[in-house]
Every structure is written in structure tokens, then in C-alpha cells.
Amino acid sequence: MKEFLKKYEKQVLIILLTSVIILQVILHIMYGIDKAYLHIDEGYSYGLMNYDKVNIMDNDDFYNKWHTSEYYKDYISISKDEALNFSPVYENQRNDVHPPFYYLLLRLASSFTIDSFSKWTGIGLNLIIFVFTSIMIYLISSKIFNNKIYAILIVLINGFTLASIDTTIFIRMYALNALNLLIVSYLHIKNYGKDLKIKDLCVMSIAIIIGSLTHYYYLVFLFILFILYMIKFIKDKNISNMIKYLVTMIISAIISLLIFPYSFVHMFMGYRGTGAVSALSKLESMWRSLGIYIGILNNNTFNGILIFIILLAFGVMLYKIIKNKKITLRFENKIFWLIFIPTIAYFVIVALVSPYTELRYIMPVCPLVIICVFYLLKVMFEKILSKKNTYIALSVIFIIMLLAPKILNINFFYLYKDKKEIVEKVQESHDVPCLYIFNTNQNRFLDDLYLFTIFDNSYIMDVKEFSKEKVKAIFENIGLENGLIVIINEGIEHDTYLKELSEALNLNGFNHIQRMNACNIYEAKMNE
């Protein structure tokens, strides 16, 4: 058996890796099926890649007019007339705060669903990205662990984390950014300490350009890699490699800016860029954000057992110390430090400057965190335990990670299971008219956009236009025999408007049926 495995080692490893990835793709598809709703930014993902403006709310006819579901579907889907018009990919990103490459890929994916909307265009794109992400995790882990079985184990662990599944089902650029970080990490690892060839530098330049055109936080990671490489060149007095590497970075930056010059405005003069700088000046909130992000990392990247992992490691060390075993831990793997330092820097900086404390902002480094933490555990355990027992210990940790979410009741954020019931209700009652009393000071309509792609008939009323007379006029030719759904934004007194609606339309009041992110949904009590 050993001779067979030795002879066909490469083929066996490919079969194992392929099997693991296929299993995880199936798992991610199953969770994709359960995805019930769209985040506001997922709505923007679809709108920004195809619509003729950033916000559907900017349309002249958006407010105070009845619309069918097709009006809202038009924002998140491509029509036949728009199929060959790729200008929104560029123009909308110029007017927004993100670079365009992810939106180009989403646009290409959505070309398979012309005249219709499907969550599977975005999830399908992320599944393809996930496959390449898993391959890159394997390649990086093979280099760091110097052991291909461990590399497959890391791929297995990563694909079953809540963060990995959420990254796949969240239709945003973070899955692509994660892949970009892994690619640029691998290229730096592969060329570390070697004489840089033109071919290698060209590949690195392409990766850098794509990464910088995907998400601006990518540049944080890249900058730390750049510093580490420059230190290496200076320490080795390798001026030739340093100049080649520096020129590659400069050329990549120039090409990226030539393709999308608005990056400079977004980063240094846009509201997100200036907001990030101002966030760094608030020390108390910085520490709070960092603490929250460590909790998010624990819940989603380690499925809630990071503290257990730390305690286990120290427990094993303490046991050996009590048994009078001398412990010397040295982490001499320079390749490990090449990804560990940028990963920690990215995590800390993004935790401090991100506009919201949410998993999505650290999604790109979650696979690298898995690699780093399990490598540290491997080194630690092998100094204390045998190699065989180290395999067992890491496998036990993985099994506990699989079971932990159910035991600790940790849920996926981007599945929106809490919205499933209201989506099903609207689908069953799609012919019921819907009135949205909209507070323009709480402009988060895309949080609710998905529901309006289901309603046959809906009306967005600017709250400043509200009056009993206006309500009577709106419903003059609209039958209420099937009922009425009313949605009211935050920031205004709901009971007052519900009472006036009841009086204007001769209703028996309203039942509250769902709390949403930025509004509440009510169902009218109809007269017998």
C-alpha cells in the first residue's frame, strides 16, 4: 500500500483535493438555496453593474407613482436592449466608491439571465471564485507546512467555516478580494529569495492590477508585503531585484490608475476615504471596533471555538511543563511570516477604519487567518506531541469546529433566514397592493428592494407628501379587496400614519407582520 501511495502520490493528492472541493461546493450550493433575501449592498452589486445610474431612487418617477414589479427588476437585471452596453460597469463605479473589476465579472455572469433576476448569477460567480480560492489555499499551505496532506486539511477546514460559506453566498466583491490576496501572497512566497524573472514580475503585475481594481483594502495587504520584500532586498543587498520589484509596483500602479483614475479620488477625497482617516483619530472607538472584530473572527472563522483552541494549546504546554519537559518554540519559517504579518496588519487596520463592524470587511483574510493559526498550532504541538498526535489534535479541533455552530447556536448572517417568512408571504400575496411611506432621511430603499420585485403593484410615497386626501386619491382606482400591505421607514411615527391611513381608507387598523432592517411591515385589517 505504501509503495502504491508513493508511486501515485500526485494522482492521489489531486483526487483528494478535488473530492474535498466538490464536497464543499455542494455544501455551499445547499446554503445558497436557503438564501432568502438580499443585503442592501447586494442590491447595489446588481444595480451598479447594469443600471443607468447608481440609485434607482434617483429616477424622476420613483416617488409618488404606482409601479409594477418590472420597474424594480429592471434595476437588478439586464434586458436584451442593455445586453451589449457595459458602460454602467465603469460609469457607476466612477460615481460610487468602489473600483470596477468585480462588477465586470458580475455583469458577465448576469448575461446568462437576460430579462430576469437570479441570486444564482452572484452566488454562481462566487462558487467559481471559491474553487480557485481553495486551490490557492492548497498551494500556499503546501509551501508553508511543507506537507501536502496538511495543505488538504487546511482546505477542508476553511471550506467548512461559517466565514467561507457566508463569503460565497454574499453577493459582493469580498470573495474575489480574498482570492486576490491569496494569489498575490502565493506569488510573493513563490519568488521569495529568488532572482526575479521578467515572466514572474509580469504575472505579479497582472495580479496587482486586478487586485487594486477589485477593492481598495487590497492595497493595505499589498503595501505590507511590499515593505517586507524591500526589507529582504536591503538586508541581502540585492539591489538588482529591489529595482525590478520596485519598477513592477510602479508600473502596476500607473496601469491601474490609467484604467480607473477615479481610484485616487475615492481613496483620498471620497467620503469613505476621509471617513477611514477620521476613524483613526478616535482611540476609544478603535479599541471597541477591534474587540468586536475579534469576536466576529471567533464566531465566523473559527465557528466560535477560538478561545477553546487557545486554551487547548496552553493546556497542552502546561501539562508538558508540569511533566518537566523543556519546551522551546521557534517559528523560523520566513515564508510564514511573509503572510502572517500582512494578515494581522490587514485585520487590525480594516477593523479600525471600516465604516461598519461586520464580517464582510475581514472576509478576504479569513482563509489566511486559518492557514496562520493552524500552522502555529502545528509547530506548537509538534514540539510537545509526536507528529502523529499532532495530526490527531488538529483533526479533533476541525471536528469540534464542525459541531460548534449547532451547539453554540451561531448562525449565518447573509442567509437572512429571518426574512424567509415575509418573502414567502409576499410571494403568496403578490397581488396585494403595497404602500411604502418613505422617509428620505433614512434612504435605505435597497434594503427592501427585493420585496418590490415581487409585488405586482406598489407605490413609494415621500412622507413629506403624506395626507389623508393624498391617500384617498392614490387608492381611488386601486381595489383593496385582496388587502393592503403598508411599509413605513424608520425615523417617523408609525402609529400616527397607520391611524390616518385607517381613517382615509376605512380600515380596522393594521397588524405588524415583520421588522426589517430599516422599516416595519404592516398588514391591513380589512372590514368584513
C-alpha positions as CSV (number, residue, x, y, z in Angstrom):
1,M,0.0,0.0,0.0
2,K,2.8,2.4,0.9
3,E,4.5,1.7,-2.4
4,F,1.3,2.3,-4.3
5,L,0.8,5.7,-2.5
6,K,4.4,6.7,-3.1
7,K,4.1,5.8,-6.8
8,Y,0.8,7.5,-7.4
9,E,1.2,10.3,-4.7
10,K,0.4,13.1,-7.1
11,Q,-2.7,11.5,-8.5
12,V,-4.0,10.6,-5.0
13,L,-3.5,14.1,-3.8
14,I,-5.4,15.5,-6.8
15,I,-8.2,13.1,-6.2
16,L,-8.3,14.0,-2.5
17,L,-8.2,17.8,-3.2
18,T,-10.8,17.5,-5.9
19,S,-13.1,15.5,-3.7
20,V,-12.8,18.0,-0.9
21,I,-13.6,20.9,-3.1
22,I,-16.6,19.2,-4.8
23,L,-18.0,18.3,-1.4
24,Q,-17.7,21.8,-0.2
25,V,-19.1,23.3,-3.4
26,I,-22.2,21.1,-2.9
27,L,-22.4,22.3,0.7
28,H,-22.2,25.9,-0.3
29,I,-24.8,25.4,-3.0
30,M,-27.2,24.0,-0.4
31,Y,-26.7,27.1,1.7
32,G,-27.2,29.2,-1.4
33,I,-30.6,27.6,-1.9
34,D,-31.5,28.7,1.6
35,K,-30.5,32.3,1.0
36,A,-33.8,34.1,1.4
37,Y,-33.1,37.8,0.9
38,L,-30.7,40.4,-0.4
39,H,-28.5,42.8,1.7
40,I,-28.7,46.4,0.6
41,D,-25.2,46.2,-0.9
42,E,-26.1,43.0,-2.8
43,G,-28.9,45.1,-4.4
44,Y,-26.2,47.7,-5.3
45,S,-24.0,44.9,-6.7
46,Y,-26.6,44.1,-9.3
47,G,-27.7,47.7,-9.9
48,L,-24.2,49.1,-10.3
49,M,-23.3,46.6,-12.9
50,N,-26.2,47.4,-15.2
51,Y,-28.4,50.3,-14.4
52,D,-28.0,53.8,-16.0
53,K,-27.4,55.4,-12.6
54,V,-26.2,54.5,-9.1
55,N,-29.5,54.6,-7.3
56,I,-33.0,53.7,-8.5
57,M,-34.2,56.4,-6.1
58,D,-32.7,59.0,-8.4
59,N,-35.3,58.3,-11.1
60,D,-37.7,61.2,-11.6
61,D,-40.7,58.9,-11.4
62,F,-39.5,56.9,-8.4
63,Y,-41.7,58.6,-5.8
64,N,-45.5,59.1,-5.8
65,K,-46.4,56.8,-8.6
66,W,-47.6,53.2,-8.9
67,H,-45.1,50.8,-10.3
68,T,-45.2,47.1,-11.2
69,S,-42.5,44.6,-10.2
70,E,-40.8,45.0,-13.5
71,Y,-39.8,48.6,-12.6
72,Y,-37.7,47.3,-9.8
73,K,-36.4,44.2,-11.6
74,D,-35.0,46.5,-14.2
75,Y,-32.6,47.8,-11.6
76,I,-31.1,44.4,-10.8
77,S,-31.3,42.6,-14.2
78,I,-30.1,43.1,-17.7
79,S,-32.6,43.5,-20.6
80,K,-32.0,42.5,-24.2
81,D,-31.5,46.1,-25.1
82,E,-28.8,46.5,-22.4
83,A,-27.0,43.2,-23.1
84,L,-24.1,44.8,-25.0
85,N,-23.9,48.0,-23.0
86,F,-21.1,47.7,-20.5
87,S,-20.8,51.4,-19.7
88,P,-22.6,51.2,-16.4
89,V,-19.9,48.9,-15.1
90,Y,-17.4,51.8,-15.4
91,E,-19.6,54.9,-15.0
92,N,-21.5,53.8,-11.9
93,Q,-18.3,52.9,-10.1
94,R,-16.8,56.2,-11.0
95,N,-19.8,57.8,-9.3
96,D,-19.7,55.4,-6.4
97,V,-16.8,54.4,-4.1
98,H,-15.5,51.1,-5.5
99,P,-13.3,50.0,-8.4
100,P,-15.0,48.2,-11.3
101,F,-13.4,44.7,-11.8
102,Y,-15.9,42.7,-9.7
103,Y,-18.8,44.4,-11.3
104,L,-17.5,43.5,-14.7
105,L,-17.4,39.8,-13.7
106,L,-20.9,40.0,-12.2
107,R,-22.1,41.7,-15.4
108,L,-20.7,38.8,-17.4
109,A,-22.3,36.3,-15.1
110,S,-25.6,38.1,-15.3
111,S,-25.5,37.9,-19.1
112,F,-26.7,34.3,-18.7
113,T,-30.0,35.5,-17.2
114,I,-31.1,38.2,-19.6
115,D,-34.5,39.8,-18.8
116,S,-34.7,38.1,-15.4
117,F,-33.1,38.3,-12.0
118,S,-31.5,35.4,-10.2
119,K,-29.4,35.2,-7.0
120,W,-27.5,32.4,-8.7
121,T,-25.6,34.7,-11.0
122,G,-23.9,36.2,-8.0
123,I,-23.6,33.0,-6.0
124,G,-22.5,31.1,-9.0
125,L,-19.7,33.6,-9.6
126,N,-18.7,33.3,-6.0
127,L,-18.7,29.4,-6.3
128,I,-16.2,29.6,-9.2
129,I,-14.1,32.0,-7.1
130,F,-14.3,29.6,-4.2
131,V,-12.9,26.8,-6.2
132,F,-9.9,28.9,-7.2
133,T,-9.6,30.1,-3.6
134,S,-9.4,26.6,-2.4
135,I,-6.7,25.8,-4.9
136,M,-4.7,28.8,-3.8
137,I,-5.1,27.8,-0.1
138,Y,-3.7,24.4,-1.0
139,L,-0.7,25.9,-2.9
140,I,0.1,28.3,-0.1
141,S,-0.4,25.7,2.7
142,S,1.9,23.3,0.8
143,K,4.6,25.9,0.8
144,I,4.2,26.9,4.5
145,F,3.5,23.5,6.0
146,N,5.9,21.7,3.6
147,N,3.3,18.9,3.7
148,K,0.6,18.3,1.1
149,I,-1.7,16.3,3.5
150,Y,-1.7,19.3,5.9
151,A,-2.5,21.5,2.9
152,I,-5.6,19.4,2.0
153,L,-6.6,19.5,5.7
154,I,-6.4,23.3,5.7
155,V,-8.6,23.5,2.5
156,L,-11.1,21.2,4.3
157,I,-11.1,23.3,7.4
158,N,-11.5,26.6,5.6
159,G,-14.4,25.4,3.3
160,F,-16.5,24.4,6.3
161,T,-16.1,27.7,8.3
162,L,-19.1,30.0,8.6
163,A,-17.0,32.8,7.1
164,S,-16.2,30.7,4.0
165,I,-19.9,29.9,3.4
166,D,-21.0,33.4,4.1
167,T,-18.4,34.7,1.7
168,T,-19.8,32.5,-1.1
169,I,-23.4,33.4,-0.5
170,F,-22.8,37.2,0.0
171,I,-23.0,38.7,-3.5
172,R,-20.3,41.3,-3.2
173,M,-16.6,41.7,-4.1
174,Y,-15.2,40.2,-0.9
175,A,-14.9,36.6,-2.3
176,L,-12.9,38.0,-5.2
177,N,-10.8,40.1,-2.9
178,A,-10.0,37.0,-0.8
179,L,-8.8,35.2,-3.9
180,N,-6.7,38.2,-5.0
181,L,-5.0,38.3,-1.6
182,L,-4.2,34.6,-1.8
183,I,-2.8,35.0,-5.3
184,V,-0.6,37.9,-4.5
185,S,0.6,36.1,-1.3
186,Y,1.4,32.9,-3.3
187,L,3.3,34.9,-5.9
188,H,5.4,36.6,-3.2
189,I,6.0,33.3,-1.5
190,K,7.0,31.6,-4.7
191,N,9.5,34.3,-5.6
192,Y,10.8,34.9,-2.1
193,G,14.6,34.8,-2.0
194,K,14.9,34.1,-5.8
195,D,16.2,36.1,-8.6
196,L,13.1,37.8,-10.1
197,K,12.5,36.9,-13.8
198,I,10.5,39.1,-16.2
199,K,7.9,36.4,-16.6
200,D,7.3,36.2,-12.8
201,L,7.1,40.0,-12.5
202,C,4.6,40.3,-15.3
203,V,2.4,37.7,-13.6
204,M,2.7,39.6,-10.3
205,S,1.9,42.9,-12.0
206,I,-1.3,41.4,-13.5
207,A,-2.3,40.1,-10.1
208,I,-1.6,43.5,-8.5
209,I,-3.6,45.4,-11.1
210,I,-6.6,43.1,-10.8
211,G,-6.5,43.3,-7.0
212,S,-6.3,47.0,-7.0
213,L,-9.3,47.2,-9.4
214,T,-11.3,44.9,-7.1
215,H,-11.2,46.5,-3.7
216,Y,-9.1,49.3,-2.1
217,Y,-8.4,47.4,1.2
218,Y,-6.4,45.0,-1.0
219,L,-3.7,47.8,-1.1
220,V,-3.3,47.6,2.7
221,F,-2.2,44.0,2.4
222,L,-0.1,44.7,-0.7
223,F,1.7,47.6,1.0
224,I,2.8,45.4,3.9
225,L,4.0,42.7,1.5
226,F,5.9,45.4,-0.4
227,I,7.6,46.6,2.8
228,L,8.7,43.1,3.8
229,Y,10.1,42.4,0.3
230,M,12.0,45.7,0.3
231,I,13.5,44.9,3.8
232,K,14.6,41.5,2.4
233,F,16.3,43.1,-0.6
234,I,18.0,45.7,1.5
235,K,19.1,43.1,4.1
236,D,20.5,40.9,1.3
237,K,22.0,43.9,-0.5
238,N,20.1,42.6,-3.6
239,I,19.8,46.0,-5.4
240,S,19.0,44.4,-8.8
241,N,16.0,42.5,-7.5
242,M,14.9,45.5,-5.5
243,I,14.9,47.8,-8.5
244,K,13.0,45.2,-10.7
245,Y,10.4,44.7,-7.9
246,L,10.0,48.5,-7.3
247,V,9.6,49.2,-11.0
248,T,7.0,46.4,-11.2
249,M,5.0,48.0,-8.4
250,I,5.2,51.5,-10.0
251,I,4.2,50.2,-13.4
252,S,1.3,48.3,-11.9
253,A,0.1,51.4,-10.0
254,I,0.3,53.5,-13.2
255,I,-1.6,51.0,-15.3
256,S,-4.3,50.6,-12.6
257,L,-4.7,54.4,-12.4
258,L,-4.8,54.7,-16.2
259,I,-7.6,52.1,-16.3
260,F,-9.5,53.7,-13.4
261,P,-8.2,57.1,-12.4
262,Y,-11.1,57.7,-10.0
263,S,-9.4,55.4,-7.5
264,F,-7.3,58.3,-6.3
265,V,-10.4,60.4,-5.7
266,H,-12.2,57.6,-4.0
267,M,-9.4,56.8,-1.6
268,F,-8.2,60.3,-0.7
269,M,-11.2,62.6,-1.3
270,G,-14.3,60.4,-1.2
271,Y,-16.4,60.0,1.9
272,R,-15.2,56.5,2.5
273,G,-11.5,57.5,2.3
274,T,-11.9,60.6,4.5
275,G,-14.2,58.6,6.9
276,A,-11.4,56.0,7.3
277,V,-8.9,58.6,8.2
278,S,-11.2,60.3,10.7
279,A,-11.9,56.9,12.3
280,L,-8.2,56.5,13.2
281,S,-8.4,59.6,15.3
282,K,-10.9,58.1,17.8
283,L,-8.9,55.9,20.1
284,E,-11.8,54.7,22.3
285,S,-13.9,53.6,19.3
286,M,-10.8,52.0,17.7
287,W,-10.3,49.6,20.6
288,R,-14.0,48.8,20.7
289,S,-14.1,48.0,17.0
290,L,-11.0,45.8,17.3
291,G,-12.7,43.9,20.1
292,I,-15.9,43.4,18.1
293,Y,-13.9,42.2,15.1
294,I,-12.0,39.6,17.2
295,G,-15.5,38.4,18.3
296,I,-16.6,38.2,14.7
297,L,-13.4,36.3,13.8
298,N,-14.0,33.9,16.6
299,N,-17.7,33.3,15.6
300,N,-17.2,33.0,11.9
301,T,-13.7,32.0,11.0
302,F,-13.3,29.5,13.9
303,N,-17.0,28.7,14.3
304,G,-17.0,30.0,17.9
305,I,-14.1,28.0,19.4
306,L,-11.1,30.3,19.1
307,I,-10.9,30.6,22.9
308,F,-11.1,26.8,23.1
309,I,-8.2,26.5,20.7
310,I,-6.1,28.9,22.6
311,L,-6.9,27.2,26.0
312,L,-6.1,23.8,24.4
313,A,-2.7,25.0,23.2
314,F,-1.8,26.4,26.6
315,G,-3.2,23.4,28.4
316,V,-1.0,21.0,26.4
317,M,2.0,23.2,27.1
318,L,1.2,23.4,30.8
319,Y,0.9,19.7,31.0
320,K,4.3,19.2,29.5
321,I,5.8,21.8,31.7
322,I,4.4,20.0,34.8
323,K,5.9,16.8,33.5
324,N,9.3,18.6,33.5
325,K,9.5,18.7,29.7
326,K,11.5,21.6,28.3
327,I,9.6,23.5,25.6
328,T,11.3,25.6,23.0
329,L,9.1,27.1,20.4
330,R,10.8,28.7,17.4
331,F,8.9,29.9,14.3
332,E,11.8,30.1,11.8
333,N,9.7,29.7,8.7
334,K,10.3,33.0,6.9
335,I,7.6,32.3,4.4
336,F,5.1,32.0,7.2
337,W,6.0,35.5,8.5
338,L,5.6,36.8,4.9
339,I,1.8,36.2,5.1
340,F,1.3,36.3,8.8
341,I,2.4,40.0,9.2
342,P,0.3,41.4,6.3
343,T,-2.7,39.3,7.5
344,I,-2.5,40.7,11.0
345,A,-1.9,44.2,9.7
346,Y,-4.9,44.0,7.3
347,F,-7.1,42.7,10.1
348,V,-6.2,45.4,12.5
349,I,-6.3,48.3,10.0
350,V,-9.6,47.2,8.5
351,A,-11.1,46.7,11.9
352,L,-10.1,50.3,12.8
353,V,-11.2,52.0,9.6
354,S,-14.1,50.0,8.2
355,P,-17.4,52.0,8.2
356,Y,-19.3,49.2,9.9
357,T,-18.2,46.4,12.2
358,E,-19.3,43.4,10.0
359,L,-17.8,40.1,8.9
360,R,-17.7,41.2,5.2
361,Y,-14.7,43.6,5.8
362,I,-12.5,40.9,7.1
363,M,-13.7,38.1,4.8
364,P,-10.7,38.5,2.5
365,V,-8.2,37.5,5.2
366,C,-10.2,34.7,6.8
367,P,-8.5,31.9,4.7
368,L,-5.1,33.4,5.6
369,V,-6.0,33.5,9.3
370,I,-7.0,29.8,9.1
371,I,-3.6,29.0,7.5
372,C,-1.6,31.0,10.0
373,V,-3.4,29.8,13.2
374,F,-3.2,26.1,12.2
375,Y,0.4,26.4,11.2
376,L,1.2,27.9,14.6
377,L,-0.8,25.1,16.3
378,K,1.1,22.5,14.2
379,V,4.5,23.9,15.2
380,M,3.5,24.2,18.8
381,F,2.0,20.7,19.0
382,E,4.9,19.1,17.2
383,K,7.3,20.5,19.8
384,I,5.1,19.0,22.5
385,L,3.5,16.0,21.0
386,S,4.5,13.5,18.3
387,K,3.8,14.2,14.7
388,K,1.1,11.5,14.7
389,N,-0.6,13.0,17.7
390,T,-0.4,16.5,16.1
391,Y,-2.4,15.2,13.2
392,I,-4.9,13.8,15.6
393,A,-5.1,17.0,17.7
394,L,-5.7,19.2,14.6
395,S,-8.3,16.8,13.3
396,V,-10.1,16.9,16.6
397,I,-10.1,20.7,16.5
398,F,-11.6,20.5,13.0
399,I,-14.4,18.1,14.1
400,I,-15.2,20.4,17.1
401,M,-15.3,23.3,14.6
402,L,-17.9,21.4,12.5
403,L,-20.1,20.8,15.6
404,A,-19.7,24.1,17.4
405,P,-22.1,26.3,15.4
406,K,-25.1,24.0,16.3
407,I,-24.0,23.7,19.9
408,L,-23.3,27.4,20.3
409,N,-26.3,28.5,18.1
410,I,-24.1,30.6,15.7
411,N,-26.0,31.4,12.5
412,F,-25.0,32.6,9.1
413,F,-25.6,36.3,8.7
414,Y,-26.1,36.5,4.9
415,L,-28.7,33.7,4.6
416,Y,-31.3,36.1,6.0
417,K,-33.4,33.2,7.4
418,D,-35.3,35.7,9.5
419,K,-36.6,37.2,6.2
420,K,-37.8,33.9,4.7
421,E,-41.3,34.1,6.1
422,I,-42.0,37.6,4.8
423,V,-40.7,36.8,1.4
424,E,-42.9,33.7,1.2
425,K,-45.9,35.8,2.4
426,V,-45.3,38.4,-0.3
427,Q,-44.9,35.7,-2.9
428,E,-48.3,34.3,-1.9
429,S,-49.9,37.7,-1.7
430,H,-48.1,39.3,-4.7
431,D,-51.4,40.8,-6.0
432,V,-52.0,42.8,-2.8
433,P,-51.1,46.5,-3.3
434,C,-48.2,47.8,-1.3
435,L,-47.8,51.4,0.0
436,Y,-44.3,52.4,1.2
437,I,-44.3,55.6,3.3
438,F,-40.7,56.6,2.7
439,N,-38.6,58.8,4.9
440,T,-36.0,60.2,2.6
441,N,-33.8,60.9,5.6
442,Q,-33.5,57.1,6.0
443,N,-32.6,56.4,2.4
444,R,-32.1,52.6,2.6
445,F,-34.6,51.5,0.0
446,L,-32.4,48.8,-1.4
447,D,-32.7,47.0,1.9
448,D,-36.3,46.4,0.8
449,L,-35.8,46.3,-2.9
450,Y,-36.2,42.5,-3.2
451,L,-39.8,42.6,-1.9
452,F,-40.8,45.2,-4.5
453,T,-39.6,42.9,-7.3
454,I,-42.4,40.6,-6.1
455,F,-45.3,43.0,-5.6
456,D,-47.5,43.3,-8.7
457,N,-48.4,46.9,-7.7
458,S,-46.6,49.2,-5.3
459,Y,-46.4,52.9,-4.5
460,I,-43.5,54.8,-2.9
461,M,-44.8,57.9,-1.1
462,D,-42.4,60.5,0.1
463,V,-43.5,61.1,3.7
464,K,-43.5,64.8,3.1
465,E,-46.3,64.3,0.6
466,F,-48.5,62.3,3.0
467,S,-52.1,63.5,3.8
468,K,-55.5,61.8,4.0
469,E,-56.6,63.4,0.8
470,K,-53.5,62.3,-1.0
471,V,-54.0,58.7,0.3
472,K,-57.7,58.7,-0.9
473,A,-56.5,59.9,-4.4
474,I,-53.8,57.3,-4.6
475,F,-56.2,54.4,-3.9
476,E,-59.1,55.9,-5.9
477,N,-58.7,53.3,-8.7
478,I,-56.9,50.6,-6.7
479,G,-59.0,47.8,-5.3
480,L,-58.4,46.7,-1.7
481,E,-60.4,43.5,-1.9
482,N,-57.3,41.4,-1.6
483,G,-55.9,43.5,1.3
484,L,-53.2,46.1,1.7
485,I,-49.5,46.0,2.8
486,V,-48.0,49.1,4.3
487,I,-44.3,49.6,4.9
488,I,-43.0,52.5,6.9
489,N,-39.4,53.7,7.2
490,E,-37.6,54.4,10.5
491,G,-37.4,58.0,11.8
492,I,-41.1,58.8,11.6
493,E,-44.0,58.0,14.0
494,H,-45.6,54.8,12.6
495,D,-48.8,54.8,14.7
496,T,-49.8,58.3,13.5
497,Y,-49.5,57.3,9.9
498,L,-51.3,54.0,10.4
499,K,-54.2,55.7,12.2
500,E,-54.6,58.3,9.4
501,L,-54.4,55.5,6.7
502,S,-57.1,53.5,8.5
503,E,-59.3,56.6,8.6
504,A,-58.7,57.6,5.0
505,L,-59.3,54.1,3.6
506,N,-61.9,52.9,6.1
507,L,-59.8,50.1,7.6
508,N,-59.9,48.4,11.0
509,G,-56.3,49.2,11.7
510,F,-53.1,47.2,11.0
511,N,-51.2,44.1,12.2
512,H,-47.5,44.3,12.4
513,I,-46.0,41.4,10.5
514,Q,-42.3,41.9,10.1
515,R,-39.4,44.0,11.4
516,M,-36.9,44.7,8.6
517,N,-33.5,46.4,8.7
518,A,-34.8,50.0,8.1
519,C,-38.5,49.7,8.2
520,N,-41.6,47.8,9.6
521,I,-44.2,46.0,7.5
522,Y,-47.9,46.0,8.4
523,E,-50.9,44.2,7.0
524,A,-54.3,46.0,7.0
525,K,-57.3,44.6,8.9
526,M,-60.0,44.7,6.3
527,N,-63.6,45.4,7.0
528,E,-65.9,42.4,6.6
